[in-house]
């Protein structure tokens, strides 16, 4: 997608009312856009820059949606951290940091700028290329599967609390099957975690076997950046997010893992530790990218 046209950059930057911002880096990117960092960049027509980007989402004076891509990642990181703490922060990127101005928004934004027309895509005369739009998450598919994994990572204690460890196979840790994300795969997903927990051995579930085999393969042949990410967890543990073609896994290095599959809509498959999972998670954590 073309997005570096000087007139488009000026149109978005000169009167941009900033609504929100997100990071697009190997360690932190909107996972709804792809299974890894290069895939997420490709969704926006961007080259996977090593240091990543900041995405500033806002409206121009006419109310049109714009996504301004900047290379000042630290500026966006500081703004996000300030907003998360309830502090005001005026995110005003320097024009020299602007890489591209893309029409539309790649993510759903629930707020709008006051005093301007309602959010709408800019007309074709103002943009070089079709506008960005959020992936369809109204039906189960890769985007909703990744959103479901996001929710598990965010609400780990809630999901973990629904799992009865006695449902795992005593032989190898196994897995227990339960209802998972449905609908928009947002907060409502947590309410359904483990409602039907029942023991099944991981050796008896072909999808879990495939996921674990592909995750093991990452250890020998590192995947594209961002397919294995490691973030903070309580104590000395880490939260791992691992994605692959058609699957997502969320795990704590000191606990179990949860698997979501494209071919099993709305299902979350917990995988017990057993003798193998701890070693796999330790190896994955060593190759994972981490927030700086």
C-alpha distance (Angstrom), angle and dihedral (degrees) to the residues before:
residue distance angle dihedral
X1 . . .
X2 3.77 . .
X3 3.76 112.2 .
X4 3.79 110.2 148.1
X5 3.79 98.2 83.3
X6 3.82 106.0 136.1
X7 3.79 94.6 -135.7
X8 3.81 92.1 52.1
X9 3.79 90.9 49.0
X10 3.78 91.1 50.5
X11 3.81 93.2 46.6
X12 3.80 92.0 53.9
X13 3.79 98.5 37.3
X14 3.81 101.4 44.4
X15 3.80 95.6 62.4
X16 3.80 106.5 14.5
X17 3.78 117.2 152.8
X18 3.79 102.1 -157.6
X19 3.81 114.3 -136.9
X20 3.78 102.7 169.4
X21 3.79 143.0 -26.6
X22 3.78 137.2 -146.8
X23 3.78 136.4 -168.7
X24 3.78 122.2 -112.8
X25 3.81 104.1 -166.1
X26 3.81 134.5 128.5
X27 3.82 90.2 -98.0
X28 3.81 99.7 37.7
X29 3.78 124.0 31.1
X30 3.81 136.3 133.6
X31 3.79 97.5 -84.1
X32 3.78 90.5 -160.4
X33 3.83 85.7 75.7
X34 3.81 97.2 58.7
X35 3.78 150.2 -27.8
X36 3.81 92.0 -99.5
X37 3.78 142.3 14.9
X38 3.83 97.7 -93.6
X39 3.81 90.1 49.5
X40 3.80 91.7 50.1
X41 3.82 90.0 49.5
X42 3.80 91.0 48.7
X43 3.81 89.9 54.6
X44 3.81 86.7 63.8
X45 3.78 96.5 39.1
X46 3.80 92.1 -110.6
X47 3.79 130.6 136.9
X48 3.84 111.8 -118.3
X49 3.80 97.7 -105.0
X50 3.82 112.0 -160.5
X51 3.81 94.4 -127.3
X52 3.79 93.1 42.0
X53 3.78 130.7 -140.2
X54 3.75 142.6 -91.1
X55 3.80 117.3 -126.0
X56 3.80 115.9 -150.0
X57 3.79 113.6 -166.3
X58 3.77 119.7 -161.9
X59 3.79 149.4 122.6
X60 3.77 130.7 -97.8
X61 3.79 124.3 -132.6
X62 3.81 90.6 -82.3
X63 3.81 91.9 52.3
X64 3.80 95.5 -106.6
X65 3.79 118.3 150.8
X66 3.80 117.3 -114.3
X67 3.78 134.8 174.4
X68 3.79 111.4 -154.3
X69 3.80 114.0 -160.3
X70 3.79 115.7 -152.5
X71 3.79 133.2 179.8
X72 3.83 94.3 -142.5
X73 3.79 95.4 98.1
X74 3.80 94.4 167.4
X75 3.81 91.5 57.4
X76 3.79 91.5 56.7
X77 3.80 91.8 43.2
X78 3.81 91.2 54.5
X79 3.80 91.4 47.5
X80 3.81 92.8 50.7
X81 3.80 92.1 47.0
X82 3.82 90.7 50.2
X83 3.80 93.2 48.8
X84 3.81 91.0 47.6
X85 3.81 88.0 55.8
X86 3.80 91.5 51.1
X87 3.79 93.1 -108.1
X88 3.77 126.2 135.3
X89 3.78 116.8 -114.5
X90 3.78 126.4 177.1
X91 3.78 104.8 -140.2
X92 3.78 104.3 -159.9
X93 3.81 111.2 158.5
X94 3.77 117.9 -150.7
X95 3.80 111.3 -113.3
X96 3.80 88.7 -124.0
X97 3.82 90.0 64.0
X98 3.81 94.8 54.1
X99 3.79 111.7 112.2
X100 3.79 98.6 173.4
X101 3.78 143.3 -14.9
X102 3.79 110.5 -139.5
X103 3.80 122.7 -167.7
X104 3.78 115.8 -121.3
X105 3.80 131.2 11.4
X106 3.81 125.0 -79.4
X107 3.81 90.9 -154.5
X108 3.78 134.7 47.4
X109 3.82 112.2 -97.3
X110 3.79 117.5 -166.5
X111 3.81 97.8 -165.9
X112 3.79 133.9 67.0
X113 3.77 135.9 -157.2
X114 3.81 114.0 -97.1
X115 3.77 119.9 -120.0
X116 3.80 96.8 23.5
X117 3.82 131.9 89.4
X118 3.80 118.7 -80.5
X119 3.81 115.9 -78.1
X120 3.79 113.1 -79.3
X121 3.77 137.1 154.1
X122 3.80 116.0 -90.6
X123 3.75 117.1 -106.8
X124 3.81 120.6 -98.2
X125 3.79 90.5 -105.8
X126 3.82 90.4 64.0
X127 3.81 98.9 42.9
X128 3.75 134.4 54.9
X129 3.78 101.8 -140.7
X130 3.80 138.7 2.4
X131 3.80 118.1 -47.2
X132 3.77 122.3 -100.7
X133 3.79 117.3 -108.6
X134 3.81 132.9 -174.2
X135 3.82 115.7 -96.6
X136 3.79 114.4 -97.7
X137 3.79 107.7 -96.2
X138 3.81 96.6 166.8
X139 3.80 90.3 97.3
X140 3.78 131.2 38.6
X141 3.78 113.5 -88.8
X142 3.81 141.1 113.4
X143 3.81 94.5 -55.4
X144 3.79 94.6 50.2
X145 3.80 91.5 41.9
X146 3.81 89.7 56.2
X147 3.81 91.3 45.9
X148 3.79 88.3 52.5
X149 3.81 89.9 53.3
X150 3.81 89.1 49.3
X151 3.79 89.5 54.9
X152 3.80 92.7 49.9
X153 3.80 91.3 51.6
X154 3.80 90.6 47.8
X155 3.80 95.5 45.6
X156 3.80 99.9 32.6
X157 3.81 96.1 144.0
X158 3.81 91.6 52.8
X159 3.78 93.7 50.1
X160 3.78 94.4 41.2
X161 3.78 91.1 50.8
X162 3.81 90.4 61.2
X163 3.80 93.6 59.1
X164 3.80 121.3 91.0
X165 3.80 107.3 -152.9
X166 3.80 90.1 -150.6
X167 3.80 86.8 71.6
X168 3.78 90.8 70.1
X169 3.76 122.2 92.7
X170 3.78 110.3 -95.1
X171 3.78 89.0 -143.5
X172 3.77 101.7 59.7
X173 3.77 110.3 -3.6
X174 3.78 89.7 -97.8
X175 3.74 122.8 -172.8
X176 3.75 139.7 -84.4
X177 3.76 122.6 -143.8
X178 3.77 124.2 -137.0
X179 3.76 143.0 159.5
X180 3.78 112.6 -82.2
X181 3.77 141.8 175.6
X182 3.74 118.1 -14.3
X183 3.78 134.4 162.5
X184 3.79 107.2 15.5
X185 3.81 94.2 -7.9
X186 3.77 89.8 -128.2
X187 3.78 130.5 117.0
X188 3.79 92.9 -34.0
X189 3.79 88.3 65.5
X190 3.80 92.0 71.1
X191 3.78 91.4 56.7
X192 3.79 91.0 63.6
X193 3.78 98.7 45.5
X194 3.75 112.0 132.9
X195 3.79 97.0 -11.7
X196 3.79 89.1 142.4
X197 3.80 100.4 32.3
X198 3.76 108.6 168.6
X199 3.77 129.2 158.7
X200 3.77 121.2 -101.7
X201 3.79 125.3 158.3
X202 3.78 116.5 -111.3
X203 3.76 87.3 -132.4
X204 3.78 87.8 64.4
X205 3.80 96.7 53.7
X206 3.76 113.4 78.2
X207 3.80 94.2 -164.3
X208 3.79 93.2 55.5
X209 3.79 91.5 46.1
X210 3.80 89.5 53.3
X211 3.81 93.2 48.2
X212 3.80 93.5 49.1
X213 3.81 91.4 46.5
X214 3.81 92.2 50.9
X215 3.79 91.3 45.4
X216 3.81 89.3 51.6
X217 3.81 88.4 51.2
X218 3.80 89.7 57.6
X219 3.80 88.8 64.4
X220 3.82 91.7 59.6
X221 3.79 96.6 35.2
X222 3.82 113.0 27.0
X223 3.82 112.5 -133.7
X224 3.81 127.2 -135.6
X225 3.80 114.8 -58.9
X226 3.77 113.7 -78.8
X227 3.79 99.0 25.4
X228 3.80 87.9 104.3
X229 3.79 115.4 39.5
X230 3.79 130.2 172.4
X231 3.79 125.2 -158.3
X232 3.77 139.7 169.5
X233 3.80 122.4 -64.9
X234 3.81 130.8 172.6
X235 3.79 117.7 -77.7
X236 3.77 116.0 -2.2
X237 3.80 93.3 -35.0
X238 3.79 128.5 109.8
X239 3.78 130.5 -146.9
X240 3.79 110.8 -127.6
X241 3.78 124.7 -157.3
X242 3.79 113.5 -167.9
X243 3.81 123.8 177.2
X244 3.76 135.1 -177.6
X245 3.80 141.0 160.7
X246 3.78 104.2 -45.1
X247 3.81 98.1 -9.4
X248 3.79 146.0 75.6
X249 3.80 129.9 -165.1
X250 3.78 128.9 -165.0
X251 3.80 118.8 -170.6
X252 3.77 144.2 163.2
X253 3.78 113.6 -134.6
X254 3.81 89.4 -133.0
X255 3.80 96.6 43.1
X256 3.81 144.7 26.8
X257 3.79 133.9 -50.4
X258 3.80 134.9 -121.7
X259 3.80 122.1 -145.8
X260 3.81 129.0 -160.9
X261 3.80 122.7 -169.0
X262 3.78 132.3 -162.0
X263 3.80 89.9 -138.6
X264 3.81 93.6 55.2
X265 3.81 106.8 57.8
X266 3.77 115.1 -150.4
X267 3.80 95.3 -0.7
X268 3.77 126.3 127.6
X269 3.81 115.6 -165.8
X270 3.81 115.5 -159.4
X271 3.81 114.6 -152.7
X272 3.81 118.7 -153.8
X273 3.78 122.2 -133.1
X274 3.78 101.4 -115.2
X275 3.82 116.7 156.4
X276 3.82 97.4 -58.1
X277 3.80 108.0 44.8
X278 3.84 96.6 65.7
X279 3.80 91.6 55.0
X280 3.79 91.9 46.7
X281 3.80 92.9 49.8
X282 3.79 92.0 47.8
X283 3.80 90.9 52.2
X284 3.80 92.7 46.6
X285 3.79 91.5 49.4
X286 3.80 90.2 56.0
X287 3.81 92.4 58.0
X288 3.79 97.3 36.5
X289 3.80 123.0 112.2
X290 3.80 114.6 -120.1
X291 3.79 133.3 -158.7
X292 3.79 110.6 -94.9
